[in-house]
Amino acid sequence: MDDKKLQQKSMSEILQLIAPGTPIREGIDNVLRANTGGLIVLGYNDRIKAIVDGGFTINCVFSPSYLYELAKMDGAIILNESGNKILIANAQLAPDPSISSSETGMRHRTAERVAKQTKSLVIAISQRRNVITLYQGNFRYALKDISVILTKANQAIQTLEKYKLVFNQSIANLSVLEFEELVTYGDLLQVLHRVEMVIRIKKELITYLNELGTEGRLVRLQMKELVTDIEEEAMLIIRDYAYVNQQKPVEMLLRFQDLVSSEVLDDNVIMKLLGFNNYIHPDDHVCPRGYRVLNKIPRLPISILENLINQFKTLPNVLKASVDDLDEVEGIGEVMARKIKEGLKLFREQTFADRQL
Ligand SMILES: Nc1ncnc2c1ncn2[C@@H]1O[C@H](COP(=O)(O)OP(=O)(O)OP(=O)(O)O)[C@@H](O)[C@H]1O
């Protein structure tokens, strides 16, 4: 993991630590409302100890009302790393003045310098401007108004709904092509780029949700409902088309998520993710193993599905197999064989009917 990712990860942890619904946020909001201003440092390590001057030792369990009362005093409040204990109040911080700062007021300049010098999380609550600013290392982030983030999150949910429709359409097309044995790498990539779009918007939503805390409950539920089906389909597609039969599609999907950023992924990057290392022509044909289509057969046990694919290797072979051929597969009797045939026939009819809509 590179440094940038490490910092991003810790920023999402930070946002969760001080999100609405947490005791720290309740305390910070009280300080904000009382207009006393505040300077809070998380973590009392050697680097912080070296720049703390004076103050009272408090050493008590964190409570929002204690934070509010202590913020009435000048100086900084120092909490432990996880923010569940108040250690010191009224502390003067003396960071290296040669460290650059883009802030103007002393509280914010101090906060920025302490964060840069110690890498600890520092929270500045402005007395006059009604803003909460977070600093950690070189990272600076001003918390936005909850209503602004909620609006953005709801817009993202609407976008996700549209993406889902587009995704479902491309999945319906893929099913038809799979039955007709006409899938090309280009078709596969088109579907995977749709998955990429969904992942991109999901990542944006997670950032909002981290900041929204309990205020984002509804958005979280909506996101989960929209995304779960898509992710399940995506994992089945990965199992169908990965170069080597992937036993761990969840890990592959996670790797896919890591790769997704604001830029559209290159086709080669996606094919590499699936294990194809050589150049692939988009018009070349490719054959699915059949995990996704076979999954549509109601109540087909996963072990039987695996046995089917082990035996026949590809979906077209399963489709061509007679009831007798299916009967020979381990765990499949005549009744089950007929059920599989019937299930595939029904799904095929449904797929072709959907295409005509
Ligand atoms: N080095 C420091 N250590 C601890 N507390 C500090 C330090 N410097 C400033 N403060 C705190 O910040 C308070 C306000 O300072 P100042 O008005 O210059 O800050 P500011 O950045 O303009 O913030 P605000 O927007 O809240 O006014 C001080 O009264 C003091 O409590």
The ligand as a Gaussian input file, in Angstrom:
#p B3LYP/6-31G(d) Opt

LIG

0 1
 N       -0.293000      27.853000      20.338000
 C       -1.510000      27.699000      20.853000
 N       -1.734000      26.713000      21.724000
 C       -2.963000      26.556000      22.255000
 N       -4.020000      27.303000      21.949000
 C       -3.853000      28.290000      21.061000
 C       -2.585000      28.547000      20.462000
 N       -2.720000      29.597000      19.632000
 C       -4.026000      29.977000      19.685000
 N       -4.705000      29.216000      20.563000
 C       -6.118000      29.327000      20.929000
 O       -6.831000      29.952000      19.880000
 C       -7.572000      31.025000      20.417000
 C       -7.941000      32.032000      19.373000
 O       -6.869000      32.419000      18.550000
 P       -7.127000      33.202000      17.162000
 O       -8.355000      34.056000      17.286000
 O       -5.847000      33.830000      16.747000
 O       -7.423000      31.978000      16.248000
 P       -8.139000      31.822000      14.840000
 O       -7.329000      30.815000      14.079000
 O       -8.421000      33.150000      14.210000
 O       -9.474000      31.066000      15.241000
 P      -10.982000      31.573000      15.351000
 O      -11.552000      31.443000      13.960000
 O      -11.583000      30.627000      16.326000
 O      -10.926000      32.999000      15.878000
 C       -6.733000      31.478000      21.558000
 O       -7.515000      32.196000      22.495000
 C       -6.254000      30.187000      22.136000
 O       -7.248000      29.607000      22.984000

